[in-house]
Structure formats: C-alpha cells, structure tokens
Amino acid sequence: MKLFRKSSPPSSTSASSGDAKERSEGQTITSAPDHRKPSYSHFDNSPYPLATWRTVVMGILVSMGGLIFGYDTGQISGFLEMQDFLQRFGELLPDPKNPGGPPTYQFTNTRSGLIVGLLSIGTLIGALIAAPFANAFGRKYSISAWCIVFSVGVIVQIAADTKWYEIVVGRWVAGLGIGALSILVPLYQSESAPTHVRGAIVCCYQLFITVGILFANIVNYGTERIQTTASWRIPMGIGFLWALVLGVGILFFPETPKHNFRKGKPDQAKHTMVKLLGVSDNHRKVALELAEMKEALEAETAGGKPHWWEVFTGPRMAYRTILGVVLQAFQQLTGANFFSTTGPPSSSRLIILGTVNVVCTFPGLYFVERFGRRISLILGGAWMCMCFLVFASVGHFALDQTTPQNTPQAGTAMIVFACLFIAAFASTWGPMVWTVTGELYPSRYRAQCMALSTASNWIWNFLIAFFTPFITSAIDFRYGYVFAACCGAASVTVYFFLLEAQGKTLEEVDEMYTLRVKPWKSKGWTTADSERRLSSVGGPRAGQNGLGHAEDKDVVS
Ligand SMILES: OC[C@H]1O[C@](O)(CO)[C@@H](O)[C@@H]1O
C-alpha cells in the first residue's frame, strides 16, 4: 500500500474533455484569463501521508457514535428474553406452550412493540432536530451534548424497577441521542477528513455500528443465564462507556474546518486541515481547498440568511435532497435487517450474522476509495438482488416450511445466500450510503439535508421492522422478491443520479451537481478552476487574505 500520496500537479489544463463539454452546458463558471495564471511554485506541492495519526484517531473516536447506535439496537431483543427483565416489566399471562398450566411472564405484542419501537421514534425526532443546534453551536459541542441526552435515557432505563413505561421513556430519550448522533457523526467526519480518505473515514461509522451490534449480542449471550437484575443492567450500563468516551473525547478535538470557516474562523479551519492532512502551512492542497471554501462562502453570503425551504429551491437542491432521502430509504429497503429480525431470536445465529457483518465491512473501507462510490453501490445492489432472488426462490419452492429438517439442502443454500447478501451489504450499501449522504450537499444546507436523509433511514428501519412479521405470514419467503426488486432499483438509481465524489473536495462535488455533470461521466471530472481559485488566495504567507497561520489551540497536538 502506498504510504504517501502525491499532490495533483498545478495545471490549468486539468479539466477533462468531458468536463469542458459539461462546463459549456453548465455555463456558470468561466475560466480565468491567461494573464491571471502566475506560477504557484511557492506553494508546497510535496506528497502527503495517506493518513496521519490524528486523522485515524479522529475517525475512530467519532465513530463511537456508531458503537452507541449498534450496541443499543443490538441489545434489546436479548433483554426481552431475559427472566429478570420479563418478571419486572412483562405481564403474567397464560402460557401458550402449556395451556391450562400456571401463567408465565410474557410481553404482549403491544408492550414489546413499544419497548423496541419507541427508540426508533426517538431516533427520528433526534435526527430531525439536531441540524439547527449543529449549525448554531457547532458539530463538536453538539456531539458532546447529545451524548449527555443519550446517557440520561440510559439512566432512566437502568433506574427502572418494575414500571415498564419507564423503560419505554428511557428508550425514547436514548433514541433522541442516537438519532442526533446518526447525522452528527457522518457530518463531522465528512467535514473534517482529508479528501482522499473521506469515504473510508465515514465508512468507519457503519463499521462501528456493526461492531456495536455484535458486541451487544456477545454480552447478552454472556449474561442471559444470570437470573438477577445484573443480566440486563450490566449490558445496559456498558452502553454508557461509549457515550462517555465520545462525549468527553470529542472535546479534545477541533471543530470541523467547514464549520469554522463558515463561522468566520478561517485560521482555525486552516490549522485543523494542515494537522489532519499532515502537511506544511503553505501546502497547495490546503490552499486550494480554503480557496474553494472562500468562494463557496462568498456565494452563500450573497444569498443572505438560509431558509429551510431552500433545501428544495437552492441550486440543484431538490435533486440532491430527494436523492439523499431515496438512497437512505434504499439502504433499509435492501432488506439488510430481514435476516436478523426474522425467526426466533437466537444468540448464536445473531453472533454468526453479526460477525459476517463486521468482517465484511472492512473491504468496504477499501472499495470506497479504490473503486469509488458509484461502481461499488451499483455492483453491491446487483449482487444483493441476485442473493435475494435465490433466497426467496429456494425458501418458497424448495424449503419444507413446516418441517425444514426434511429439506436440509434448501436450508443450507438459504444460509449461504443470506451470508453472501450480508457480505455485499456490509461492503457497499451499509457503509457507503453514510458516505455519499455526507458528500451530497453544500455547507449551507448540509446539516438540514443530512437530517432529512437520515430521518428517511430511521422511518424505513421502523416500517420494515413493524410490517415484516405481517408480510412474511402473508407471503412467506416471496417477501424476498420485494427486497430483490428494491436492490435492483437501488443500483439503477445510483447509475442515473449519483455523482462520483471519490477524491474530490466537498466544494468540487457541489460544483459538479450545479454544473449538471452527467453521473456516468462524473468519475473523471476535475474542476477547471483550481488555478483561478489559487490566485484568489495569493501566496502562502501568514495573514494573507485572512488565511494565514492559525492560532487555534483546540487541536490535539
Ligand atoms: O446503517 C445502519 C444499518 O446497518 C445495519 O446495522 C446492518 O449492518 C442495520 O441494522 C442498520 O439499520
């Protein structure tokens, strides 16, 4: 693996021919006249490291938000089976397995539905309300504050004694925190990570979700035989740790460069970028990105105060807002949660599926930077479609559904295709949807649009979990055909609508959308405006153009 990356050479002819054509279609940006193209040899154009330790630590620390999400959602189905939890919060009802025998503690569908489902309602609200706070107080302090909200929800649950609705309220509050973090974490990562590793860093969020789910299943497996309150209070209490690490740890990290820049702190933005990229103060890559941010901010300031409806009326915003919402819906409509939620809960099955999910997310971190978002998502969708077609056909036509032991080969084939599906989801749609929705929008609307797209993920997560039992009882494994169709539609949507953001700054991605670059030509697209922008920030000397040396002491150093 290459440890150092070469900066792209300063060239005013860097635009591809495809780009030139698009530009003539877009007509919004014109190239600078030749006399404005000085030599930029005074910019440091040296190679930069693949990733500095600061970037790696930032990626891991902020991804703890994924651990909170995965751990919390992974543990609840196990709790519902634990004896002490059942006795405290369930109801004494006639035993369906032993009619006429003594009553047993159980959860009615309504009660278990509320305990499981209220988290989703909380996450949805949390995702929707997080944006204004993130814009007003910054991404960093918002992350810390929502960790506190999550912790309050955990305290309410741990303190619950016998009142089931205390668990429900606690899960709702914890859900607010999880939902808010589900926009803030990818937002922080996409706004901070250097361009060439941005995809992989945001994918770490999903990696940590999968680790959280697996860890919750393992902890539950370890404590489910304990007959006391420790069986569920210990696993629940562990959830605190992740919130503590993230909530406190993030305070030692800087605010994102994009947010700082928008808040009139270009020096701090520059300092953070220099540290995360691991380059000198006058590195060309930093200067260029700052110049892009400056230009974007100037255009934005000219537009006045942002209004919420601009997420639909802003430049190419309806297209992007809808695309983000649709892609997040597809992430759930792939049917990824079908395998873990269908059938009786079994710790060992969940641990096996969870392990495949974690292990296969690692290749996703590589694919996203090696092959790009578009091709990975298109092929991933096609592969998942194929897996569901086989799974559904075998399940419906070959499996003896009343006595599966009679058709062992069909059972084995279904397990194999379930694992192949999860491998594809984990290495493409699972992580990369978080990446692409973090890159789709300009700074002015990024938080609001990510809130909407993330809310779509939570809504579909809830709807699928809620309706799956009814649908499977009506159409059995043919339900898989619905997911297969959605996977196919997801690939087609990416092909026709998503632009390739790999290796591009967020400002370049914005430029591509506003210039209406054709999605299938977007991979090779490069901006023609680098030199003109560099000229607008002049040389690398401190204090020039408000982009001089930083004095920010906020950064881990
Ligand atoms: O991205 C989040 C989604 O990914 C999963 O964790 C599967 O790996 C789902 O349970 C969740 O809905």
The ligand as an SDF file (V2000), in Angstrom:
LIG
                    3D

 12 12  0  0  0  0  0  0  0  0999 V2000
  -26.5390    1.5930    8.6510 O   0  0  0  0  0  0  0  0  0  0  0  0
  -27.3990    1.1080    9.5900 C   0  0  0  0  0  0  0  0  0  0  0  0
  -27.9770   -0.2030    9.2400 C   0  0  0  0  0  0  0  0  0  0  0  0
  -26.9690   -1.1580    9.1100 O   0  0  0  0  0  0  0  0  0  0  0  0
  -27.2430   -2.2410    9.9700 C   0  0  0  0  0  0  0  0  0  0  0  0
  -26.5660   -2.0220   11.1530 O   0  0  0  0  0  0  0  0  0  0  0  0
  -26.8090   -3.5310    9.3780 C   0  0  0  0  0  0  0  0  0  0  0  0
  -25.4190   -3.5920    9.3290 O   0  0  0  0  0  0  0  0  0  0  0  0
  -28.6970   -2.1800   10.2110 C   0  0  0  0  0  0  0  0  0  0  0  0
  -29.1140   -2.8660   11.3400 O   0  0  0  0  0  0  0  0  0  0  0  0
  -28.9250   -0.7190   10.2680 C   0  0  0  0  0  0  0  0  0  0  0  0
  -30.2380   -0.4330   10.0050 O   0  0  0  0  0  0  0  0  0  0  0  0
  1  2  1  0
  2  3  1  0
  3  4  1  0
  3 11  1  0
  4  5  1  0
  5  6  1  0
  5  7  1  0
  5  9  1  0
  7  8  1  0
  9 10  1  0
  9 11  1  0
 11 12  1  0
M  END
$$$$
